[in-house]
Amino acid sequence: MKNLSEVIQISSNTSSQILSEAFERISNHIETDLWINVEDGYEHNSYWMRTPPEELGEVDEVGIIEIDIDLCTFQKIVAIAHEVGHYFLDQDDVFGESSHTIFKESLAWYLGLDYVRKIGVNIDAKEYVEEMNKCLELYVRSMNEQED
């Protein structure tokens, strides 16, 4: 694994070895610094789920991030960045209380990218924004279908 003080630059064209190192770095930081368990997901979806307050004394983790095992490693990195953004949003008493889904999703995308940059993984911003836009468009479509 690379020295933690070294920044890892990644894009979808980065070698699988470097992408795996980047994913491992992000996962390790999330688990050791934030006390969030990172697990494989088998439901064709990635998500953040906080530990219920009544269970916080019984378990060490403050929550779980599940990452869809069917994603390629670059997509897993993008997904884990976004999901850890939800953790930070949950910690915010002002913005975390917003009821507007698209606002919260957008903010989680930003907060997650900011976090992974701080721990030394620099995701290609253009590709990250492309993934973000695709996901936000799916949310909007899904919300519109629910209204119909």
N, C-alpha and C positions, 0 to 999 in steps of 0.2 A: 504494500500500500504506500502511496505517496506520503511525504511529510505533510502533516496537517497545516503547516504554515504556507504550503504551496497551493496556489489556486489551480483548480482543474477547470479547463475550458472545455465545454462540451456542446455538441450539436448532434443532429440525427446521423451525421456522417462520421462521428467519432468512433474509434475502434471499440469493439465489444469489451476488451479488457479495461480500457479507460472508463467506459460507461459503467461497468460493474464496480470499479473502484469508487466512482462518484456515488452510485447508489448505496454502496456499503458505507461510505462516509456519512451521507445524509441519514441513513437508517441508524447508524451508531450514535450520532449526535442527538437525534430525536429520542432514542431510547435512554441514553445516559444523562442528557442535559434536561430533557423535558419530562421524563418518566412516562413516555407513551410507548406502548407495545406496537411494533410494526409486524404485521402478519400477512401471509398470503391470503388472497381473496379468491373464492371459487364461484362467485355469483355474477361474473361478468360486469363488475362494478368496483370502483374504489371509493372508500369513504372514511370519514373520521367519526368516531363515536365516543363521547365522553363517558367516563365511569359515573354511574348514578351516585349522587351525593351520599346516599345512605350506605353505599358500599366502599367509600373512600378509605375508611379505617381498616377494612378487611383485605384490600388488595393494594399493592404498591403503585400500580400504574394509574395515571389520571385519565387514561383513555386508550383507545385502540385506533390504529390506522390500518385498514386492510387495503392491499394493492392487488388488483386483478392480475392473476398469474398469466393470463393470455396476452398481456401487453408486451411489446418489445421493451428492452431495457431503457431506451430513451423515453418512451412513453411512461414507463414506471417512475422515472425520475420526475417527469412533469407532473404526474399524478400525486406523488408523495409531496412534492413542493406545494401543490394546491391544497392537499388535505391538511398539511401542517399549518397552512394559512388559516384554515377553519379553527384550529386549536387557538391560535393567537386572537382570532376574532371573538371566540368564546370568552377569552380573558378580558375583553374590553367592555366595560360597563355601559358605554354610550353606543358605539357602533354595533356591538354584539347583540344589542336588544332590538335592532331594526327588524321590521317584519317584511321588508322588501327583499324578496329572494334574489333578484338580479343584482341588487346593490351588494348584498352579502356575498354572493358568489364572486362578483368582480373584486371585491376587497380581499377575499381569501386568495384569489390568484395573485394579487399584488403582494400581500403579506408573506405568502409562501416563497415567492421569488426573492424577496428581500432577505428572508431567513437563510435560504440556501447560499445566497451570495455572501452573507456574513460568515458562514462556516467554510467558505472557500470553494464553492462550486458555482461556476459562472455558466449558466445555461444561455445559449444563443437567444437573445431577446426576441428577435423576429420570429423564430420558430415557436417560442413559448407563447407569444401573443397570438400566433396562428392557431395553436391548440386551444388557447383560452377562448378565442372568438368562435371556434367550432362548438365548443362545449356550451358557451353562453347562448348561441343560436339554438342549440338543442333544448336548452332550458326554456327559452322563449316559446318555441314550437310546442313543447310539452304543456306549458302553462296555457297557451291559446287553445289547445285541444281539450284541456280540462274545462275551459269556459264554454265550449260549444255543446 
